[in-house]
Amino acid sequence: MSFKQKAIKVLNILLWVVMISGFFALLGFVQVEQKTILCNSIGVKIDYQNGEIFVSESEVKAEINSLYNDSLIGKPLIDISSIKIRERLLQNPYIAKAKVYSTVDGGVHIILIQRKPILRVFNMAGQSFYITSDGQMVPLSDKYTARVPVSNGILKEEFSMSRNLIPGLISWDEADLVLSTMQKLYVLAMYIDQDEFFKLQVDQIYVNEYREFELTPKVGRHTILFGGVCNIAEKFQKLSAFYNNGLNKAGWNKYKTLNIKYKNQVICSKN
């Protein structure tokens, strides 16, 4: 190894030593600063893009203040645990995600994303609750009622906040055999929620004695015999085509039932 190569190697080692020493010095400085910086503000930002208001700013502030003897204001930042605050906020069933951090100007900042209800369920046990887009069952709120389709009928499965309804890896040809009724309701409600037309059109999902679904629209006097969730995209495509080419010409109140359970056909019965 030449003298020049040795010199470069020594220089690189010295640079790393300086950088590491500087990092620990900066870390120590930040810790000292945190001991002297007091919390002087609490900022709460809640995602209200979907229009639901299940969680309010004042409610969030009251919840986190209760963790620190009724007030975060005036507490040293070093004594405020972002993890502790986040864990407490995530106990709220309407909060899907929470981010908590502090800044050197003494602010504690909270960013929340609410869960999005896509269906309200009435089961045979007399319970009523929401199914959300992330597959959770959450209780009703006494502050806000979501405008979503409702589901009732032969629904024996009971409310459980610990259960997630998102299906794992399955063959969709066998979905009606392997999924529970509540999981199939989640799949159907998600599809409806993601379609701009059917999100406005479908009012109710009834579960009959065969664990099949019957949809009640907001416009028209017909019932849609939907069946299960196998071939779900094809069924809605057939229904959309029939609405555009059939009902628009014949009239929305002409038919009593529209049966789309079977492949490549729509079977109608007249009023």
C-alpha positions as CSV (number, residue, x, y, z in Angstrom):
1,M,0.0,0.0,0.0
2,S,1.4,3.4,-1.0
3,F,1.8,6.3,1.3
4,K,-1.0,8.1,-0.5
5,Q,-3.4,5.2,-0.1
6,K,-2.5,5.0,3.7
7,A,-3.1,8.7,4.1
8,I,-6.5,8.4,2.4
9,K,-7.5,5.4,4.6
10,V,-6.5,7.3,7.8
11,L,-8.4,10.4,6.6
12,N,-11.5,8.3,6.0
13,I,-11.3,6.8,9.5
14,L,-10.9,10.3,11.0
15,L,-13.9,11.6,9.1
16,W,-16.0,8.7,10.4
17,V,-14.8,9.4,14.0
18,V,-15.7,13.1,13.6
19,M,-19.1,12.3,12.2
20,I,-20.0,9.8,14.9
21,S,-18.8,12.1,17.6
22,G,-20.8,15.0,16.1
23,F,-23.9,12.8,16.0
24,F,-23.7,11.9,19.7
25,A,-22.9,15.5,20.6
26,L,-26.0,16.6,18.7
27,L,-28.1,13.9,20.3
28,G,-26.9,15.1,23.7
29,F,-27.7,18.7,22.8
30,V,-31.2,17.8,21.7
31,Q,-31.9,15.9,24.9
32,V,-30.7,18.9,26.9
33,E,-32.9,21.2,24.8
34,Q,-35.9,18.9,25.2
35,K,-35.5,19.2,29.0
36,T,-35.8,23.0,28.7
37,I,-38.5,23.2,26.0
38,L,-42.0,23.2,27.3
39,C,-45.1,22.3,25.4
40,N,-47.0,25.5,24.5
41,S,-49.5,24.2,21.9
42,I,-51.4,21.2,20.7
43,G,-52.2,20.9,17.0
44,V,-54.8,18.4,15.8
45,K,-55.4,17.6,12.1
46,I,-58.2,15.1,11.3
47,D,-58.9,13.8,7.8
48,Y,-62.6,14.7,7.1
49,Q,-62.3,14.1,3.3
50,N,-65.1,11.5,3.3
51,G,-67.5,13.8,5.2
52,E,-67.7,11.7,8.3
53,I,-67.2,13.5,11.6
54,F,-66.8,10.8,14.2
55,V,-63.9,12.4,16.0
56,S,-63.6,16.1,16.9
57,E,-60.5,18.2,17.7
58,S,-61.8,19.1,21.2
59,E,-62.4,15.4,22.0
60,V,-58.9,14.5,20.9
61,K,-57.3,17.2,23.0
62,A,-59.4,16.2,26.1
63,E,-58.3,12.6,25.6
64,I,-54.6,13.3,25.5
65,N,-54.7,15.9,28.2
66,S,-56.2,13.3,30.5
67,L,-53.0,11.3,30.2
68,Y,-51.0,14.2,31.7
69,N,-52.9,15.4,34.7
70,D,-55.4,17.4,32.6
71,S,-53.0,19.4,30.5
72,L,-50.0,18.9,28.1
73,I,-49.3,22.7,28.1
74,G,-46.3,23.5,30.3
75,K,-44.9,20.0,30.3
76,P,-41.3,19.4,29.2
77,L,-41.3,17.8,25.7
78,I,-39.0,15.1,27.0
79,D,-41.7,14.0,29.4
80,I,-44.3,13.7,26.6
81,S,-44.4,10.3,25.0
82,S,-45.6,10.3,21.4
83,I,-46.0,6.5,21.5
84,K,-48.2,6.7,24.7
85,I,-50.4,9.3,23.1
86,R,-50.7,7.4,19.8
87,E,-51.6,4.1,21.6
88,R,-54.4,5.9,23.5
89,L,-55.8,7.5,20.4
90,L,-55.9,4.2,18.5
91,Q,-58.2,2.8,21.2
92,N,-60.9,5.0,19.7
93,P,-62.7,2.6,17.2
94,Y,-63.2,5.4,14.7
95,I,-59.5,6.2,14.3
96,A,-57.6,4.1,11.8
97,K,-54.2,5.7,11.9
98,A,-52.5,8.3,14.2
99,K,-49.2,10.1,13.9
100,V,-47.8,12.1,16.9
101,Y,-44.7,14.2,17.0
102,S,-43.2,17.3,18.7
103,T,-41.3,20.2,17.3
104,V,-38.5,22.4,18.7
105,D,-40.9,25.3,19.0
106,G,-42.8,23.5,21.7
107,G,-45.7,22.2,19.7
108,V,-47.2,18.7,19.9
109,H,-48.8,17.7,16.6
110,I,-51.4,15.0,16.0
111,I,-52.5,13.8,12.6
112,L,-55.5,11.4,12.5
113,I,-57.2,9.4,9.7
114,Q,-60.7,8.2,10.6
115,R,-62.2,4.9,9.6
116,K,-64.7,5.0,6.7
117,P,-68.0,3.2,7.2
118,I,-69.3,1.5,4.1
119,L,-72.3,-0.5,5.5
120,R,-74.6,-0.4,8.5
121,V,-75.6,-3.9,9.8
122,F,-78.6,-5.1,11.8
123,N,-78.1,-8.6,12.9
124,M,-80.4,-11.2,14.4
125,A,-79.0,-10.6,17.9
126,G,-80.5,-7.1,17.8
127,Q,-77.1,-5.4,17.4
128,S,-76.4,-2.6,15.0
129,F,-72.9,-1.5,13.9
130,Y,-70.8,-0.3,10.9
131,I,-68.5,-2.3,8.7
132,T,-65.6,0.0,7.6
133,S,-63.5,0.1,4.5
134,D,-60.5,-1.5,6.3
135,G,-62.6,-4.5,7.3
136,Q,-63.4,-3.6,10.9
137,M,-66.7,-3.7,12.8
138,V,-67.2,-0.5,14.8
139,P,-70.0,0.6,17.1
140,L,-72.5,3.3,16.1
141,S,-71.7,6.8,17.2
142,D,-74.0,9.1,19.2
143,K,-72.4,12.1,17.5
144,Y,-72.7,11.2,13.8
145,T,-74.7,8.8,11.5
146,A,-73.0,7.7,8.3
147,R,-75.1,7.7,5.1
148,V,-74.4,4.2,3.9
149,P,-76.4,1.2,2.7
150,V,-78.0,-1.0,5.4
151,S,-77.9,-4.8,5.7
152,N,-80.4,-7.0,7.5
153,G,-82.0,-10.4,7.2
154,I,-80.6,-13.8,8.3
155,L,-77.5,-12.5,9.9
156,K,-76.4,-14.6,12.9
157,E,-72.8,-13.4,13.2
158,E,-72.4,-11.0,16.1
159,F,-70.4,-7.8,16.5
160,S,-66.7,-8.1,17.2
161,M,-64.1,-5.3,17.2
162,S,-61.3,-7.8,17.3
163,R,-62.2,-9.5,14.0
164,N,-61.1,-8.2,10.6
165,L,-63.3,-9.1,7.6
166,I,-60.8,-8.6,4.8
167,P,-60.5,-12.0,3.1
168,G,-57.1,-13.6,2.8
169,L,-55.8,-15.2,-0.4
170,I,-58.7,-17.2,-1.8
171,S,-59.9,-18.4,-5.2
172,W,-62.8,-16.1,-6.0
173,D,-64.6,-19.0,-7.7
174,E,-64.9,-20.5,-4.3
175,A,-65.6,-17.3,-2.3
176,D,-69.2,-18.2,-1.5
177,L,-68.0,-21.5,0.0
178,V,-65.1,-20.3,2.1
179,L,-66.1,-16.8,3.3
180,S,-68.5,-16.1,6.1
181,T,-71.7,-14.1,5.5
182,M,-70.1,-11.0,7.1
183,Q,-67.0,-11.3,5.0
184,K,-69.1,-11.5,1.9
185,L,-71.0,-8.5,3.0
186,Y,-67.8,-6.6,3.3
187,V,-66.7,-7.6,-0.2
188,L,-70.1,-6.6,-1.6
189,A,-70.2,-3.3,0.3
190,M,-66.7,-2.4,-0.8
191,Y,-67.5,-3.0,-4.4
192,I,-70.6,-0.8,-4.1
193,D,-68.7,1.9,-2.3
194,Q,-66.1,2.1,-5.1
195,D,-68.7,2.5,-7.9
196,E,-70.0,6.0,-8.1
197,F,-73.4,5.0,-9.6
198,F,-74.2,2.0,-7.4
199,K,-73.0,3.9,-4.3
200,L,-75.9,6.2,-4.8
201,Q,-78.3,3.6,-6.1
202,V,-78.1,0.7,-3.6
203,D,-80.1,1.3,-0.4
204,Q,-80.3,-2.1,1.3
205,I,-78.6,-5.5,1.2
206,Y,-80.9,-8.2,2.5
207,V,-79.5,-11.7,3.4
208,N,-82.0,-14.4,2.7
209,E,-82.3,-17.9,4.1
210,Y,-79.8,-19.3,1.4
211,R,-77.1,-16.8,2.5
212,E,-77.6,-15.0,-0.8
213,F,-78.0,-11.2,-1.2
214,E,-81.0,-9.2,-2.4
215,L,-80.4,-5.6,-3.2
216,T,-83.0,-2.8,-2.8
217,P,-82.4,0.2,-5.0
218,K,-83.3,3.8,-4.1
219,V,-84.8,4.4,-7.5
220,G,-87.3,1.9,-8.9
221,R,-89.7,-0.6,-7.3
222,H,-87.7,-3.8,-8.2
223,T,-85.6,-6.1,-6.1
224,I,-82.2,-7.3,-7.4
225,L,-81.6,-11.0,-6.8
226,F,-77.8,-10.8,-6.6
227,G,-76.8,-14.2,-5.2
228,G,-73.3,-14.6,-3.8
229,V,-70.1,-12.7,-4.4
230,C,-68.6,-15.0,-7.0
231,N,-68.3,-13.1,-10.4
232,I,-69.2,-9.9,-8.6
233,A,-67.7,-7.6,-11.2
234,E,-69.6,-9.4,-14.0
235,K,-72.9,-9.2,-12.1
236,F,-72.6,-5.4,-11.7
237,Q,-71.5,-5.0,-15.3
238,K,-74.7,-6.9,-16.4
239,L,-76.8,-4.8,-14.1
240,S,-75.3,-1.5,-15.3
241,A,-75.9,-2.5,-18.9
242,F,-79.5,-3.5,-18.2
243,Y,-80.1,-0.2,-16.4
244,N,-78.7,1.8,-19.4
245,N,-80.3,-0.3,-22.2
246,G,-83.4,-1.9,-20.5
247,L,-84.9,0.1,-17.7
248,N,-84.2,3.5,-19.3
249,K,-86.4,2.4,-22.2
250,A,-89.0,0.2,-20.4
251,G,-89.4,2.3,-17.3
252,W,-87.8,1.9,-13.8
253,N,-91.1,0.7,-12.2
254,K,-92.0,-2.0,-14.8
255,Y,-90.2,-4.9,-13.2
256,K,-90.7,-6.6,-9.8
257,T,-87.4,-8.5,-9.7
258,L,-84.1,-8.5,-11.7
259,N,-82.3,-11.8,-11.3
260,I,-78.6,-11.4,-12.1
261,K,-77.3,-14.6,-10.3
262,Y,-76.7,-16.6,-13.5
263,K,-73.9,-16.1,-16.0
264,N,-74.6,-14.0,-19.1
265,Q,-78.2,-13.3,-18.4
266,V,-80.7,-11.0,-16.6
267,I,-84.0,-12.7,-15.7
268,C,-86.8,-10.2,-15.1
269,S,-90.3,-10.6,-13.6
270,K,-92.9,-7.9,-14.2
271,N,-95.0,-6.1,-11.7
